Amino acid sequence: MREKKTVFSGAQPTGSLTLGNYIGALQNWKELEKDHNCLYCIVDLHSLTVRQDPKEFHKVSLSFLAQYLASGLNPEKNIIFFQSHVPQHVELSWILGCITYVGELKRMTQFKDKSGQNRDNVNSGLFTYPVLMAADILLYKTDLVPVGEDQKQHLELTRDIATRFNNLYGETFSVPKMYTPKIGARIMSLQEPTKKMSKSDENANATILLMDSEDSIMKKIKRAVTDSENIIAYRDEQPGIKNLITIYSSLTGLSVEEVVSKYEGKGYGVFKTDTAEIVIEFLRPFKKSYEDYMNNLDFIEKVYETGAKRAYELAENTMTLVRKRMGMV
């Protein structure tokens, strides 16, 4: 029996991580590394379902890894790597695709949404995306997957595929479970506080990016949608203020009750300004660290090469068993 459980998470490389990514994911990842075997994969192959400019894609991918490191992920305690550097991801994806039903993929709501948004590029990769995601996860005998609600359906399909393979060919894969942190799991849009903050939101004011300027952060939080009550309270009837309190609490370590008590009798203007200043101050060391990493690309190269080597060994152990189970010579 394995001593530690394995955690796997994959994210597509984009221009900047969001404050929601940090509070909802990265902040918890740093805790997970203490008691788990953690793999954090930059899923660059998944990004190819959308046409990319090669030079910009190369630059953004390196920047994304630097942001991971600047956020505090330790490359010695975690395996950090690019998906495309471990060929077993694609090999297992093909094998799993051969036991995944077309009907299952047609039911994926993300395919319906994205194909509707990109009618000029509805490619087969977009359709089979969940199978590659399943391969990413199952390749490392993953126990826990930190995913948001938008990926829950894909994880359920991954569990179905793992169970089906095990039933057909013998016990091979762990059936992964969804991991949801207890605190700060969901940071919401500043403009539509009933939906999750997203780096792909068309409204720039809805999302705080870790790379945003201090002036931009102040303006975005001051423009955050609230309500007419002008009372600092943590309740569902006031989703905008509730979201800002979550951000404040997550970055200061104060409890929600302490934040509410501190601002009793004070208006939204004061609270928004203070929240913005807390975010700005919090991100200063991140930005300094990010610049240091981007000025040391040799170190970044060492991180992803070492990560890929470690991931390759784990992946090949799994694929050796998969090939044996299926009778491949």
C-alpha positions as CSV (number, residue, x, y, z in Angstrom):
1,M,0.0,0.0,0.0
2,R,1.3,3.4,-1.0
3,E,2.3,5.6,2.0
4,K,1.2,8.9,0.5
5,K,-1.8,9.7,-1.8
6,T,-1.1,11.1,-5.2
7,V,-2.5,14.5,-6.3
8,F,-2.5,15.5,-10.0
9,S,-3.6,18.8,-11.4
10,G,-3.3,20.2,-15.0
11,A,-3.7,23.7,-16.2
12,Q,-3.5,25.2,-19.7
13,P,-0.8,27.9,-20.1
14,T,-2.4,31.3,-20.4
15,G,-1.2,34.9,-20.0
16,S,-1.7,35.1,-16.3
17,L,-3.0,33.2,-13.3
18,T,-5.9,34.8,-11.5
19,L,-6.3,35.7,-7.9
20,G,-9.0,33.0,-7.9
21,N,-6.4,30.5,-9.1
22,Y,-4.1,31.4,-6.3
23,I,-6.7,31.4,-3.5
24,G,-8.7,28.5,-4.8
25,A,-5.9,26.3,-5.9
26,L,-2.2,27.3,-5.4
27,Q,-2.7,28.3,-1.8
28,N,-4.0,24.8,-1.1
29,W,-1.4,23.1,-3.2
30,K,1.3,24.3,-0.9
31,E,-0.4,22.6,1.9
32,L,-0.9,19.4,0.0
33,E,2.8,19.0,-0.7
34,K,3.4,18.2,3.0
35,D,1.5,14.9,3.0
36,H,1.0,14.0,-0.7
37,N,2.9,13.1,-3.8
38,C,1.9,16.0,-6.1
39,L,2.2,16.4,-9.8
40,Y,1.4,19.8,-11.5
41,C,1.3,19.5,-15.2
42,I,1.1,22.4,-17.7
43,V,-1.2,20.8,-20.2
44,D,0.1,22.5,-23.4
45,L,-1.4,19.8,-25.6
46,H,-4.8,20.6,-24.4
47,S,-4.2,24.2,-25.5
48,L,-3.9,23.2,-29.1
49,T,-7.6,22.8,-29.5
50,V,-7.5,26.6,-30.0
51,R,-5.1,27.9,-32.7
52,Q,-2.0,29.3,-31.1
53,D,0.7,31.7,-32.4
54,P,3.9,29.6,-32.0
55,K,6.2,32.3,-30.7
56,E,3.6,33.7,-28.2
57,F,2.6,30.2,-27.1
58,H,6.3,29.4,-26.3
59,K,6.7,32.6,-24.3
60,V,3.4,32.2,-22.4
61,S,4.2,28.6,-21.5
62,L,7.5,29.6,-19.9
63,S,5.8,32.5,-18.2
64,F,3.1,30.2,-16.8
65,L,5.7,27.9,-15.2
66,A,7.5,30.9,-13.7
67,Q,4.2,32.0,-12.2
68,Y,3.8,28.6,-10.6
69,L,7.2,28.9,-9.0
70,A,6.6,32.5,-7.9
71,S,3.4,31.4,-6.2
72,G,5.5,29.2,-4.0
73,L,5.3,25.7,-5.6
74,N,8.5,23.9,-4.6
75,P,10.0,22.0,-7.6
76,E,11.9,19.7,-5.2
77,K,8.7,18.7,-3.3
78,N,6.4,18.6,-6.4
79,I,6.8,17.3,-9.9
80,I,6.2,20.3,-12.2
81,F,6.4,19.5,-16.0
82,F,5.0,20.1,-19.5
83,Q,2.5,17.5,-20.7
84,S,4.1,17.4,-24.2
85,H,7.4,16.3,-22.6
86,V,5.9,13.0,-21.4
87,P,4.8,11.0,-24.5
88,Q,2.9,8.4,-22.5
89,H,0.0,11.0,-22.1
90,V,-0.7,10.7,-25.8
91,E,-0.2,6.9,-25.9
92,L,-2.6,6.3,-23.0
93,S,-5.1,8.8,-24.5
94,W,-5.4,6.7,-27.7
95,I,-5.9,3.4,-25.7
96,L,-8.5,5.0,-23.4
97,G,-10.2,6.5,-26.5
98,C,-10.8,3.0,-27.8
99,I,-12.9,2.2,-24.7
100,T,-14.7,5.5,-24.5
101,Y,-18.1,5.8,-26.2
102,V,-19.0,8.6,-28.6
103,G,-22.2,9.1,-26.7
104,E,-20.3,9.8,-23.5
105,L,-18.3,12.5,-25.3
106,K,-21.3,14.0,-26.9
107,R,-22.8,14.6,-23.4
108,M,-19.9,16.7,-22.3
109,T,-21.3,20.2,-21.7
110,Q,-17.9,21.9,-22.3
111,F,-17.7,20.5,-25.8
112,K,-21.1,21.9,-26.5
113,D,-20.2,25.3,-25.1
114,K,-16.8,25.7,-26.7
115,S,-17.9,24.4,-30.1
116,G,-20.7,27.0,-30.0
117,Q,-18.2,29.7,-29.3
118,N,-15.6,28.6,-31.9
119,R,-17.8,27.5,-34.9
120,D,-14.9,28.0,-37.3
121,N,-12.7,25.5,-35.5
122,V,-14.8,22.7,-34.1
123,N,-11.9,20.1,-34.3
124,S,-11.7,16.5,-33.2
125,G,-9.3,17.4,-30.4
126,L,-12.0,19.5,-28.8
127,F,-14.3,16.5,-28.9
128,T,-11.7,14.0,-27.5
129,Y,-10.3,16.5,-24.9
130,P,-11.8,14.7,-21.9
131,V,-10.1,11.4,-23.0
132,L,-6.7,13.1,-22.9
133,M,-7.6,14.6,-19.5
134,A,-8.5,11.1,-18.3
135,A,-5.1,9.9,-19.5
136,D,-3.3,12.8,-17.7
137,I,-4.9,11.7,-14.4
138,L,-4.8,7.9,-14.7
139,L,-1.3,7.8,-15.9
140,Y,0.0,8.5,-12.4
141,K,-2.4,6.3,-10.4
142,T,-3.9,9.6,-9.1
143,D,-6.0,9.5,-5.9
144,L,-7.1,13.1,-5.7
145,V,-7.8,15.7,-8.4
146,P,-8.3,19.4,-7.4
147,V,-10.8,20.6,-10.0
148,G,-13.5,23.2,-10.1
149,E,-17.2,22.6,-10.8
150,D,-16.5,23.2,-14.6
151,Q,-14.4,20.1,-14.8
152,K,-16.4,17.9,-12.5
153,Q,-18.2,16.2,-15.4
154,H,-14.8,15.4,-17.0
155,L,-13.6,13.8,-13.8
156,E,-16.7,11.7,-13.5
157,L,-16.0,10.4,-17.1
158,T,-12.4,9.7,-16.0
159,R,-13.7,7.6,-13.1
160,D,-16.0,5.7,-15.5
161,I,-13.1,5.0,-17.9
162,A,-10.9,3.8,-15.1
163,T,-13.5,1.5,-13.8
164,R,-14.3,0.2,-17.3
165,F,-10.7,-0.5,-18.1
166,N,-10.2,-2.3,-14.7
167,N,-13.3,-4.5,-15.4
168,L,-12.1,-5.3,-18.9
169,Y,-8.4,-6.0,-18.3
170,G,-7.9,-6.3,-14.6
171,E,-7.0,-3.9,-11.8
172,T,-4.8,-1.3,-13.3
173,F,-5.8,2.3,-12.5
174,S,-6.8,4.0,-9.2
175,V,-10.2,5.5,-9.5
176,P,-9.6,9.2,-8.6
177,K,-11.7,11.4,-6.4
178,M,-12.4,15.1,-6.6
179,Y,-10.5,17.2,-4.0
180,T,-12.2,20.4,-2.8
181,P,-10.4,22.6,-0.3
182,K,-12.5,23.6,2.8
183,I,-11.7,27.4,2.5
184,G,-11.5,29.7,-0.4
185,A,-12.5,27.1,-2.9
186,R,-14.3,29.5,-5.1
187,I,-13.5,33.2,-5.8
188,M,-16.2,34.7,-7.9
189,S,-16.3,37.2,-10.7
190,L,-16.1,40.8,-9.6
191,Q,-18.8,41.7,-12.2
192,E,-21.0,38.7,-11.9
193,P,-20.5,37.4,-8.4
194,T,-22.7,34.4,-8.9
195,K,-20.2,32.8,-11.3
196,K,-16.6,31.8,-10.8
197,M,-13.7,34.2,-11.5
198,S,-12.1,33.1,-14.8
199,K,-9.1,34.1,-16.8
200,S,-11.1,33.6,-20.0
201,D,-13.8,36.1,-18.9
202,E,-14.5,38.6,-21.7
203,N,-15.1,41.4,-19.2
204,A,-11.6,42.5,-18.1
205,N,-13.0,44.1,-14.9
206,A,-14.4,40.7,-13.7
207,T,-11.0,39.1,-13.0
208,I,-7.9,40.1,-11.0
209,L,-4.8,38.7,-12.7
210,L,-1.7,38.1,-10.6
211,M,0.2,40.1,-13.3
212,D,-2.2,43.1,-13.1
213,S,-0.7,46.5,-12.3
214,E,-1.5,48.0,-8.8
215,D,-3.6,50.8,-10.5
216,S,-5.6,48.1,-12.4
217,I,-6.2,46.1,-9.2
218,M,-7.5,49.2,-7.3
219,K,-9.8,50.1,-10.2
220,K,-11.2,46.6,-10.6
221,I,-12.0,46.2,-6.9
222,K,-13.6,49.6,-6.7
223,R,-15.8,48.8,-9.7
224,A,-16.8,45.4,-8.2
225,V,-20.5,44.8,-8.3
226,T,-22.1,44.9,-4.9
227,D,-25.6,46.0,-3.8
228,S,-27.5,49.0,-2.3
229,E,-27.5,47.8,1.3
230,N,-24.1,49.3,2.2
231,I,-23.7,46.7,5.0
232,I,-20.6,44.5,5.3
233,A,-22.1,41.1,5.7
234,Y,-21.2,37.5,4.7
235,R,-24.4,36.1,3.3
236,D,-25.7,34.7,0.0
237,E,-28.1,37.6,-0.5
238,Q,-25.1,39.9,-0.9
239,P,-22.8,37.8,-3.2
240,G,-20.6,40.7,-4.3
241,I,-19.6,41.7,-0.7
242,K,-19.5,38.1,0.3
243,N,-16.9,37.5,-2.4
244,L,-14.7,40.5,-1.4
245,I,-14.9,39.3,2.2
246,T,-13.6,35.8,1.1
247,I,-10.7,37.5,-0.7
248,Y,-9.9,39.7,2.3
249,S,-10.1,36.7,4.7
250,S,-8.0,34.4,2.5
251,L,-5.1,36.9,2.1
252,T,-5.0,38.2,5.7
253,G,-5.7,35.0,7.6
254,L,-8.5,36.8,9.5
255,S,-11.7,34.8,9.9
256,V,-14.8,35.9,8.1
257,E,-16.3,36.9,11.4
258,E,-13.3,39.1,12.2
259,V,-13.5,40.8,8.9
260,V,-17.2,41.5,9.3
261,S,-16.7,42.8,12.8
262,K,-13.8,45.0,11.8
263,Y,-15.9,46.8,9.2
264,E,-19.2,47.1,11.1
265,G,-20.7,50.5,10.5
266,K,-18.3,51.2,7.6
267,G,-19.4,51.6,4.0
268,Y,-18.5,49.7,0.8
269,G,-16.0,52.5,-0.3
270,V,-13.7,52.0,2.7
271,F,-13.9,48.2,2.5
272,K,-13.2,48.1,-1.2
273,T,-10.2,50.4,-0.9
274,D,-8.8,48.3,2.0
275,T,-9.4,45.1,0.1
276,A,-7.6,46.4,-3.0
277,E,-4.6,47.5,-0.9
278,I,-4.4,44.1,0.7
279,V,-4.4,42.4,-2.7
280,I,-1.7,44.8,-4.0
281,E,0.5,44.3,-1.0
282,F,0.1,40.6,-1.1
283,L,1.1,40.4,-4.8
284,R,4.3,42.5,-4.5
285,P,6.6,39.6,-3.5
286,F,4.9,37.4,-6.1
287,K,5.8,39.9,-8.9
288,K,9.4,40.3,-7.6
289,S,9.8,36.5,-7.5
290,Y,8.3,36.2,-11.0
291,E,10.7,38.7,-12.5
292,D,13.7,36.9,-10.8
293,Y,12.6,33.5,-12.4
294,M,12.0,35.1,-15.8
295,N,15.5,36.5,-15.7
296,N,16.9,33.0,-15.0
297,L,15.5,30.8,-17.8
298,D,18.3,28.3,-17.2
299,F,16.7,27.5,-13.9
300,I,13.3,27.2,-15.4
301,E,14.6,24.8,-18.0
302,K,16.2,22.7,-15.3
303,V,12.8,22.6,-13.4
304,Y,10.8,21.4,-16.3
305,E,13.4,18.9,-17.6
306,T,13.8,17.4,-14.1
307,G,10.0,17.3,-13.7
308,A,9.6,15.6,-17.0
309,K,12.2,13.0,-16.2
310,R,10.5,12.1,-12.9
311,A,7.0,12.1,-14.5
312,Y,8.3,9.9,-17.4
313,E,9.5,7.2,-15.0
314,L,6.1,7.1,-13.2
315,A,4.2,7.2,-16.5
316,E,6.2,4.4,-18.0
317,N,5.6,2.2,-15.0
318,T,1.9,2.6,-15.6
319,M,2.2,2.1,-19.4
320,T,4.2,-1.1,-18.9
321,L,1.3,-2.5,-16.9
322,V,-1.3,-1.2,-19.4
323,R,0.5,-2.8,-22.4
324,K,0.8,-6.1,-20.5
325,R,-2.8,-6.1,-19.5
326,M,-3.9,-5.6,-23.1
327,G,-1.6,-8.3,-24.5
328,M,0.7,-6.0,-26.4
329,V,4.0,-7.6,-27.5
